Amino acid sequence: MFEKVAVIGDIDLVFPLRSLGIIVYSPKTAEEAAGILKKLEDEGVALCFLHERYFDDLKEERAALEKKFCPVIAGFSDYRTVSDYLANMIRDMAVKATGSDSLVKKRDKDETR
């Protein structure tokens, strides 16, 4: 019976979802993620959220699952990609405006005082 929900992504992002009863997988490589995708049907997973980092690398595995009723694979992204993009964009603007990125440079741990 297909009644479970799973998520595949970085541990710091997906671990809290365990408290909601979601099965959490945190593979270290795309090959490990591919192995997880192949086992989802046997585990009764109806819906699996797959982090965008693995989405393109696992195109063939996703295509094979599309022919089946379950599991349905849905991609997701997280805030880190957007925040990194914005930080780089602001840094580039600061360099163009002032010739330096010192106004937007992140502080090191030693500089917090």
DSSP file (Angstrom, degrees, kcal/mol; ACC not computed):
  #  RESIDUE AA STRUCTURE BP1 BP2  ACC     N-H-->O    O-->H-N    N-H-->O    O-->H-N    TCO  KAPPA ALPHA  PHI   PSI    X-CA   Y-CA   Z-CA
    1    1 A M              0   0    0      0, 0.0     2,-0.8     0, 0.0     3,-0.2   0.000 360.0 360.0 360.0 133.5    0.0    0.0    0.0
    2    2 A F        +     0   0    0      1,-0.2    43,-0.2    43,-0.1    42,-0.1  -0.799 360.0 123.6 -92.4 108.1    1.3    3.4   -0.9
    3    3 A E        +     0   0    0     41,-1.8     2,-0.3    -2,-0.8    42,-0.2   0.330  42.9  96.7-145.4   5.1    0.8    5.7    2.0
    4    4 A K  E     -a   45   0A   0     40,-1.9    42,-2.8    -3,-0.2    43,-1.5  -0.681  53.1-148.0-106.0 156.7    4.2    7.2    3.0
    5    5 A V  E     -a   47   0A   0     16,-0.4    18,-2.9    -2,-0.3     2,-0.3  -0.968  18.6-175.6-120.1 138.2    5.9   10.4    2.1
    6    6 A A  E     -ab  48  23A   0     41,-2.6    43,-2.5    -2,-0.4     2,-0.4  -0.892  11.8-157.5-130.4 160.6    9.7   10.7    1.8
    7    7 A V  E     -ab  49  24A   0     16,-2.3    18,-2.6    -2,-0.3     2,-0.5  -0.998   2.7-159.4-139.1 138.3   12.2   13.5    1.2
    8    8 A I  E     +ab  50  25A   0     41,-3.1    43,-2.5    -2,-0.4     2,-0.3  -0.972  44.9  94.2-120.1 117.8   15.7   13.3   -0.2
    9    9 A G  S    S-     0   0    0     16,-2.3     2,-0.1    -2,-0.5    -2,-0.1  -0.962  74.5 -31.2-175.9-171.6   18.1   16.1    0.5
   10   10 A D    >>  -     0   0    0     -2,-0.3     4,-2.3     1,-0.1     3,-1.1  -0.376  55.1-125.0 -65.4 140.2   20.8   17.6    2.8
   11   11 A I  H 3> S+     0   0    0      1,-0.3     4,-2.3     2,-0.2    -1,-0.1   0.857 107.9  55.2 -58.9 -40.2   20.4   16.4    6.4
   12   12 A D  H 34 S+     0   0    0      1,-0.2    -1,-0.3     2,-0.2    -2,-0.1   0.765 114.8  41.4 -66.9 -22.6   20.4   19.9    7.9
   13   13 A L  H <4 S+     0   0    0     -3,-1.1    -2,-0.2     2,-0.1    -1,-0.2   0.852 124.6  30.6 -89.1 -40.0   17.4   20.8    5.6
   14   14 A V  H >< S+     0   0    0     -4,-2.3     3,-1.7     1,-0.1     4,-0.4   0.675  93.6  86.0 -99.6 -18.8   15.3   17.6    5.8
   15   15 A F  G >< S+     0   0    0     -4,-2.3     3,-1.9    -5,-0.3     4,-0.3   0.869  84.6  58.5 -55.4 -42.3   16.0   16.2    9.3
   16   16 A P  G >  S+     0   0    0      0, 0.0     3,-1.2     0, 0.0    -1,-0.3   0.746  91.8  71.8 -60.8 -19.7   13.3   18.3   11.0
   17   17 A L  G X >S+     0   0    0     -3,-1.7     5,-1.5     1,-0.3     3,-1.5   0.675  77.8  77.7 -70.1 -15.9   10.7   16.7    8.7
   18   18 A R  G X 5S+     0   0    0     -3,-1.9     3,-1.9    -4,-0.4    -1,-0.3   0.845  83.4  64.6 -59.7 -32.7   11.0   13.4   10.6
   19   19 A S  G < 5S+     0   0    0     -3,-1.2    -1,-0.3    -4,-0.3    -2,-0.2   0.697  98.6  54.6 -66.2 -16.8    8.9   14.9   13.3
   20   20 A L  G < 5S-     0   0    0     -3,-1.5    -1,-0.3    -4,-0.2    -2,-0.2   0.359 124.6-102.4 -94.7   3.9    6.0   15.1   10.8
   21   21 A G  T < 5S+     0   0    0     -3,-1.9   -16,-0.4     1,-0.3     2,-0.4   0.611  74.8 143.4  86.3  12.5    6.3   11.4   10.0
   22   22 A I      < -     0   0    0     -5,-1.5     2,-0.4   -18,-0.1    -1,-0.3  -0.687  55.0-119.6 -87.1 137.5    8.1   11.9    6.7
   23   23 A I  E     -b    6   0A   0    -18,-2.9   -16,-2.3    -2,-0.4     2,-0.5  -0.644  32.8-151.8 -76.4 128.8   10.8    9.4    5.8
   24   24 A V  E     -b    7   0A   0     -2,-0.4     2,-0.4   -18,-0.2   -16,-0.2  -0.889  16.8-178.4-112.3 130.0   14.1   11.3    5.5
   25   25 A Y  E     -b    8   0A   0    -18,-2.6   -16,-2.3    -2,-0.5   -11,-0.1  -0.987   6.3-175.9-124.4 136.8   17.0   10.3    3.3
   26   26 A S        -     0   0    0     -2,-0.4   -16,-0.1   -18,-0.2   -15,-0.1  -0.682  13.0-172.2-131.6  80.0   20.3   12.2    3.1
   27   27 A P        -     0   0    0      0, 0.0   -16,-0.1     0, 0.0     3,-0.1  -0.361  21.0-148.8 -73.0 152.5   22.5   10.7    0.5
   28   28 A K  S    S+     0   0    0      1,-0.1     2,-0.3    -2,-0.1   -18,-0.0   0.694  80.2  27.2 -91.1 -22.1   26.1   11.9    0.1
   29   29 A T  S  > S-     0   0    0      1,-0.1     4,-1.9    25,-0.0     5,-0.1  -0.888  79.7-113.1-135.7 165.5   26.3   11.2   -3.6
   30   30 A A  H  > S+     0   0    0     -2,-0.3     4,-2.2     2,-0.2     5,-0.1   0.834 117.4  57.5 -66.6 -32.1   23.9   11.1   -6.6
   31   31 A E  H  > S+     0   0    0      2,-0.2     4,-1.8     1,-0.2    -1,-0.2   0.902 106.4  48.1 -65.3 -40.6   24.6    7.4   -6.9
   32   32 A E  H  > S+     0   0    0      1,-0.2     4,-1.7     2,-0.2    -1,-0.2   0.891 110.8  51.5 -66.1 -39.1   23.4    6.9   -3.4
   33   33 A A  H  X S+     0   0    0     -4,-1.9     4,-2.4     1,-0.2    -2,-0.2   0.881 106.3  54.9 -64.2 -38.0   20.3    8.9   -4.1
   34   34 A A  H  X S+     0   0    0     -4,-2.2     4,-1.8     1,-0.2    -1,-0.2   0.907 106.6  51.0 -61.7 -41.8   19.7    6.8   -7.2
   35   35 A G  H  X S+     0   0    0     -4,-1.8     4,-0.9     1,-0.2    -1,-0.2   0.876 109.1  51.3 -62.3 -37.9   19.7    3.7   -5.0
   36   36 A I  H >X S+     0   0    0     -4,-1.7     4,-0.8     1,-0.2     3,-0.8   0.925 107.1  53.0 -65.3 -44.8   17.2    5.3   -2.7
   37   37 A L  H >< S+     0   0    0     -4,-2.4     3,-0.8     1,-0.3     4,-0.5   0.882 105.7  54.6 -58.4 -38.4   14.9    6.1   -5.5
   38   38 A K  H 3< S+     0   0    0     -4,-1.8     4,-0.3     1,-0.2    -1,-0.3   0.771 109.1  48.1 -67.6 -25.2   14.9    2.5   -6.7
   39   39 A K  H <X S+     0   0    0     -4,-0.9     4,-1.3    -3,-0.8    -1,-0.2   0.558  86.6  88.6 -91.6  -9.0   13.8    1.3   -3.2
   40   40 A L  T <<>S+     0   0    0     -4,-0.8     5,-2.1    -3,-0.8     4,-0.4   0.876  85.0  52.6 -60.3 -40.5   10.9    3.8   -2.7
   41   41 A E  T >45S+     0   0    0     -4,-0.5     3,-1.3     1,-0.2    -1,-0.2   0.919 108.3  50.6 -62.8 -43.3    8.3    1.6   -4.4
   42   42 A D  T 345S+     0   0    0     -4,-0.3    -1,-0.2     1,-0.3    -2,-0.2   0.784 108.0  54.2 -64.7 -26.9    9.2   -1.4   -2.2
   43   43 A E  T 3<5S-     0   0    0     -4,-1.3    -1,-0.3    -3,-0.2    -2,-0.2   0.440 116.2-112.3 -89.2  -0.1    8.9    0.8    0.9
   44   44 A G  T < 5 +     0   0    0     -3,-1.3   -40,-1.9    -4,-0.4   -41,-1.8   0.789  56.1 164.1  78.1  28.3    5.4    2.0    0.1
   45   45 A V  E   < -a    4   0A   0     -5,-2.1    -1,-0.2   -43,-0.2   -40,-0.2  -0.693  17.9-179.9 -83.9 125.4    6.3    5.6   -0.6
   46   46 A A  E    S+     0   0A   0    -42,-2.8    26,-2.7    -2,-0.5     2,-0.4   0.803  71.4  24.6 -90.7 -34.6    3.5    7.5   -2.5
   47   47 A L  E     -ac   5  72A   0    -43,-1.5   -41,-2.6    24,-0.2     2,-0.4  -0.998  63.1-173.8-138.2 132.1    5.3   10.9   -2.8
   48   48 A C  E     -ac   6  73A   0     24,-3.0    26,-2.8    -2,-0.4     2,-0.6  -0.988  14.1-150.1-129.8 124.6    8.9   11.7   -2.7
   49   49 A F  E     -ac   7  74A   0    -43,-2.5   -41,-3.1    -2,-0.4     2,-0.5  -0.831  17.6-162.4 -91.2 124.8   10.4   15.3   -2.6
   50   50 A L  E     -ac   8  75A   0     24,-2.9    26,-1.8    -2,-0.6   -41,-0.2  -0.938  19.7-119.6-115.2 123.1   13.8   15.3   -4.3
   51   51 A H  E >>  - c   0  76A   0    -43,-2.5     3,-1.9    -2,-0.5     4,-0.9  -0.278  24.2-118.5 -61.3 144.9   16.1   18.2   -3.7
   52   52 A E  H 3> S+     0   0    0     24,-2.2     4,-0.7     1,-0.3    -1,-0.1   0.729 108.8  72.4 -58.4 -24.0   17.1   20.1   -6.9
   53   53 A R  H 34 S+     0   0    0      1,-0.2     4,-0.3     2,-0.1    -1,-0.3   0.834 109.4  31.8 -60.9 -31.8   20.8   19.2   -6.4
   54   54 A Y  H <> S+     0   0    0     -3,-1.9     4,-1.8   -46,-0.2    -1,-0.2   0.568  96.4  91.7 -98.7 -11.9   19.9   15.6   -7.4
   55   55 A F  H  < S+     0   0    0     -4,-0.9     7,-0.2     1,-0.2    -2,-0.1   0.890  91.7  36.9 -58.8 -49.1   17.1   16.4   -9.8
   56   56 A D  T >< S+     0   0    0     -4,-0.7     3,-1.3     1,-0.2    -1,-0.2   0.893 114.6  55.2 -71.6 -39.3   19.1   16.6  -13.1
   57   57 A D  T 34 S+     0   0    0     -4,-0.3     3,-0.3     1,-0.3    -1,-0.2   0.785 109.5  48.0 -64.4 -26.4   21.6   13.8  -12.2
   58   58 A L  T 3X S+     0   0    0     -4,-1.8     4,-2.5     1,-0.2    -1,-0.3  -0.052  71.4 123.5-106.2  32.0   18.7   11.4  -11.6
   59   59 A K  H <> S+     0   0    0     -3,-1.3     4,-2.3     1,-0.2    -1,-0.2   0.902  75.8  47.7 -59.5 -43.9   16.8   12.1  -14.8
   60   60 A E  H  > S+     0   0    0     -3,-0.3     4,-2.0     2,-0.2    -1,-0.2   0.916 112.2  48.6 -66.1 -43.2   16.9    8.5  -15.9
   61   61 A E  H  > S+     0   0    0      1,-0.2     4,-1.5     2,-0.2    -1,-0.2   0.892 112.6  48.8 -64.5 -39.6   15.7    7.1  -12.6
   62   62 A R  H  X S+     0   0    0     -4,-2.5     4,-1.6     2,-0.2    -1,-0.2   0.896 108.7  53.6 -66.2 -39.7   12.9    9.6  -12.4
   63   63 A A  H  X S+     0   0    0     -4,-2.3     4,-0.6     1,-0.2    -2,-0.2   0.887 106.6  52.2 -62.3 -39.3   11.8    8.7  -16.0
   64   64 A A  H >< S+     0   0    0     -4,-2.0     3,-0.6     1,-0.2    -1,-0.2   0.873 110.7  48.0 -64.4 -36.3   11.6    5.1  -15.0
   65   65 A L  H >< S+     0   0    0     -4,-1.5     3,-1.5     1,-0.2    -1,-0.2   0.753  97.2  70.4 -76.6 -23.7    9.4    5.9  -12.0
   66   66 A E  H 3< S+     0   0    0     -4,-1.6    -1,-0.2     1,-0.3    -2,-0.2   0.769  91.5  60.8 -64.1 -23.9    7.1    8.2  -14.1
   67   67 A K  T << S+     0   0    0     -4,-0.6    -1,-0.3    -3,-0.6     2,-0.2   0.613  98.7  71.8 -77.3 -12.2    5.8    5.0  -15.9
   68   68 A K  S <  S-     0   0    0     -3,-1.5    -3,-0.0     3,-0.2     0, 0.0  -0.651  84.8-125.2-103.0 160.5    4.5    3.7  -12.5
   69   69 A F  S    S+     0   0    0     -2,-0.2    -1,-0.1     1,-0.2    -4,-0.0   0.913  83.3  63.9 -68.7 -43.5    1.6    4.9  -10.5
   70   70 A C  S    S+     0   0    0      1,-0.1    -1,-0.2     2,-0.0   -24,-0.1  -0.979  77.4  38.0-140.2 150.2    3.7    5.5   -7.3
   71   71 A P        -     0   0    0      0, 0.0     2,-0.5     0, 0.0   -24,-0.2   0.519  65.4-155.8 -84.8 153.3    5.9    7.0   -6.1
   72   72 A V  E     -c   47   0A   0    -26,-2.7   -24,-3.0    -2,-0.1     2,-0.5  -0.813  11.3-146.8 -89.7 130.9    5.5   10.4   -7.5
   73   73 A I  E     -c   48   0A   0     -2,-0.5     2,-0.4   -26,-0.2   -24,-0.2  -0.894  18.2-179.0-105.3 123.6    8.7   12.4   -7.5
   74   74 A A  E     -c   49   0A   0    -26,-2.8   -24,-2.9    -2,-0.5     2,-0.2  -0.979  19.4-134.5-122.5 132.9    8.5   16.2   -7.0
   75   75 A G  E     -c   50   0A   0     -2,-0.4     2,-0.3   -26,-0.2   -24,-0.2  -0.494  23.0-177.3 -82.7 153.8   11.5   18.5   -7.0
   76   76 A F  E     -c   51   0A   0    -26,-1.8   -24,-2.2    -2,-0.2     2,-0.3  -0.990  11.6-156.4-146.1 155.1   12.1   21.2   -4.4
   77   77 A S        -     0   0    0     -2,-0.3     2,-0.3   -26,-0.2   -26,-0.0  -0.773  15.1-137.7-121.5 171.3   14.6   23.9   -3.8
   78   78 A D    >>  -     0   0    0     -2,-0.3     3,-0.8     1,-0.0     4,-0.8  -0.775  28.8 -98.6-128.6 174.1   15.6   25.6   -0.5
   79   79 A Y  H 3> S+     0   0    0     -2,-0.3     4,-2.7     1,-0.2     5,-0.2   0.724 107.5  74.5 -63.6 -25.1   16.4   29.1    0.7
   80   80 A R  H 3> S+     0   0    0      1,-0.2     4,-2.3     2,-0.2    -1,-0.2   0.868  93.3  51.3 -63.8 -37.8   20.2   28.6    0.5
   81   81 A T  H <> S+     0   0    0     -3,-0.8     4,-2.0     2,-0.2    -1,-0.2   0.931 113.9  43.9 -64.1 -45.2   20.3   28.8   -3.3
   82   82 A V  H  X S+     0   0    0     -4,-0.8     4,-2.6     2,-0.2    -2,-0.2   0.921 114.3  48.7 -66.9 -44.8   18.4   32.1   -3.4
   83   83 A S  H  X S+     0   0    0     -4,-2.7     4,-2.3     1,-0.2    -1,-0.2   0.880 111.8  49.5 -66.8 -36.7   20.2   33.7   -0.5
   84   84 A D  H  X S+     0   0    0     -4,-2.3     4,-2.3    -5,-0.2    -1,-0.2   0.906 111.2  50.2 -65.3 -41.0   23.6   32.8   -2.0
   85   85 A Y  H  X S+     0   0    0     -4,-2.0     4,-2.3    -5,-0.2    -2,-0.2   0.934 112.1  46.9 -62.1 -46.5   22.5   34.2   -5.3
   86   86 A L  H  X S+     0   0    0     -4,-2.6     4,-2.5     1,-0.2     5,-0.2   0.901 110.9  52.0 -63.9 -41.0   21.4   37.5   -3.7
   87   87 A A  H  X S+     0   0    0     -4,-2.3     4,-2.3     1,-0.2    -1,-0.2   0.913 111.6  46.7 -62.0 -42.9   24.6   37.8   -1.6
   88   88 A N  H  X S+     0   0    0     -4,-2.3     4,-2.4     2,-0.2    -1,-0.2   0.887 111.8  51.2 -65.8 -38.7   26.7   37.4   -4.8
   89   89 A M  H  X S+     0   0    0     -4,-2.3     4,-2.1     2,-0.2    -2,-0.2   0.921 112.1  45.9 -64.7 -44.2   24.6   39.9   -6.7
   90   90 A I  H  X S+     0   0    0     -4,-2.5     4,-2.4     2,-0.2    -2,-0.2   0.895 111.8  52.3 -66.0 -40.3   24.9   42.5   -3.9
   91   91 A R  H  X S+     0   0    0     -4,-2.3     4,-2.3    -5,-0.2    -2,-0.2   0.925 109.5  49.2 -60.9 -44.4   28.7   41.8   -3.6
   92   92 A D  H  X S+     0   0    0     -4,-2.4     4,-2.2     1,-0.2    -2,-0.2   0.893 111.1  49.9 -62.7 -39.9   29.1   42.4   -7.4
   93   93 A M  H  X S+     0   0    0     -4,-2.1     4,-2.3     2,-0.2    -1,-0.2   0.901 110.1  50.7 -64.9 -40.6   27.1   45.6   -7.2
   94   94 A A  H  X>S+     0   0    0     -4,-2.4     4,-2.9     2,-0.2     6,-0.7   0.899 109.9  50.0 -64.5 -40.3   29.3   46.8   -4.3
   95   95 A V  H  X5S+     0   0    0     -4,-2.3     4,-1.9     4,-0.2    -1,-0.2   0.911 112.3  47.4 -64.6 -41.8   32.4   46.1   -6.2
   96   96 A K  H  <5S+     0   0    0     -4,-2.2    -2,-0.2    -5,-0.2    -1,-0.2   0.888 118.2  41.5 -65.8 -38.3   31.1   48.0   -9.3
   97   97 A A  H  <5S+     0   0    0     -4,-2.3    -2,-0.2    -5,-0.2    -1,-0.2   0.876 135.4  12.8 -78.2 -39.2   30.1   50.9   -7.2
   98   98 A T  H  <5S-     0   0    0     -4,-2.9    -3,-0.2     2,-0.3    -2,-0.2   0.564  93.5-118.0-117.6 -12.6   33.0   51.2   -4.8
   99   99 A G  S  <<S+     0   0    0     -4,-1.9     2,-0.3    -5,-0.6    -4,-0.2   0.512  89.0  71.9  84.0   4.4   35.7   49.0   -6.3
  100  100 A S        -     0   0    0     -6,-0.7    -2,-0.3    -9,-0.1     3,-0.3  -0.983  66.5-146.3-148.4 155.4   35.7   46.8   -3.1
  101  101 A D    >>  +     0   0    0     -2,-0.3     3,-1.1     1,-0.1     4,-0.8   0.163  69.5 110.7-105.6  17.7   33.5   44.2   -1.5
  102  102 A S  T 34 S+     0   0    0      1,-0.3    -1,-0.1     2,-0.2     3,-0.1   0.750  71.1  60.6 -65.6 -22.8   34.5   45.3    2.1
  103  103 A L  T 34 S+     0   0    0     -3,-0.3    -1,-0.3     1,-0.2    -2,-0.1   0.764 117.8  28.0 -74.5 -23.7   31.0   46.7    2.7
  104  104 A V  T <4 S+     0   0    0     -3,-1.1    -2,-0.2   -13,-0.1    -1,-0.2   0.289  87.7 128.8-119.8   7.7   29.3   43.4    2.2
  105  105 A K     <  -     0   0    0     -4,-0.8     2,-0.1    -3,-0.1    -3,-0.0  -0.428  62.5-115.0 -68.1 136.8   32.1   41.0    3.2
  106  106 A K        -     0   0    0     -2,-0.1     2,-0.2     1,-0.1    -1,-0.1  -0.441  31.4-113.7 -69.9 144.5   31.0   38.4    5.8
  107  107 A R        -     0   0    0     -2,-0.1     2,-0.1     1,-0.1    -1,-0.1  -0.545  23.4-127.5 -78.3 143.7   32.7   38.6    9.1
  108  108 A D    >   -     0   0    0     -2,-0.2     3,-1.2     1,-0.1     4,-0.2  -0.440  30.9-104.3 -79.2 164.9   35.0   35.9   10.3
  109  109 A K  G >  S+     0   0    0      1,-0.3     3,-0.9     2,-0.2    -1,-0.1   0.830 122.2  55.8 -59.9 -31.8   34.4   34.3   13.7
  110  110 A D  G 3  S+     0   0    0      1,-0.2     3,-0.5     2,-0.1    -1,-0.3   0.708 100.4  59.6 -74.1 -19.7   37.3   36.3   15.1
  111  111 A E  G <  S+     0   0    0     -3,-1.2    -1,-0.2     1,-0.2    -2,-0.2   0.297  74.1  97.1 -93.1   9.1   35.8   39.7   14.0
  112  112 A T    <         0   0    0     -3,-0.9    -1,-0.2     1,-0.2    -2,-0.1   0.587 360.0 360.0 -78.3  -9.0   32.6   39.5   15.9
  113  113 A R              0   0    0     -3,-0.5    -1,-0.2    -4,-0.1    -2,-0.1   0.458 360.0 360.0 -88.4 360.0   33.8   41.6   18.9
